């Protein structure tokens, strides 16, 4: 087993989780429905992982996909940890509606 590569993949996954968690938190209010949030999160994690790995590491596509999967799983843990400390999807939608009606 290539433990050194696994350590590198997990380390990059932690970094990607933090980046994607922030990005998803900022952009999830644009979704039409909360039921698509998991799919949106998965796709964003995969895209950011592939781009990050191709830009800043020597990982091939397979390792980049593993990074995306691990970061998706890790981002879910970050969301649960921050639950109550960040705005929920419905709070963001209500805030967005209020901003549009005020303008």
Secondary structure as GFF3:
##gff-version 3
##sequence-region A 1 103
A	DSSP	alpha_helix	3	27	.	.	.	ID=ss1
A	DSSP	three_ten_helix	28	30	.	.	.	ID=ss2
A	DSSP	three_ten_helix	34	36	.	.	.	ID=ss3
A	DSSP	alpha_helix	37	56	.	.	.	ID=ss4
A	DSSP	alpha_helix	61	82	.	.	.	ID=ss5
A	DSSP	alpha_helix	89	102	.	.	.	ID=ss6
###
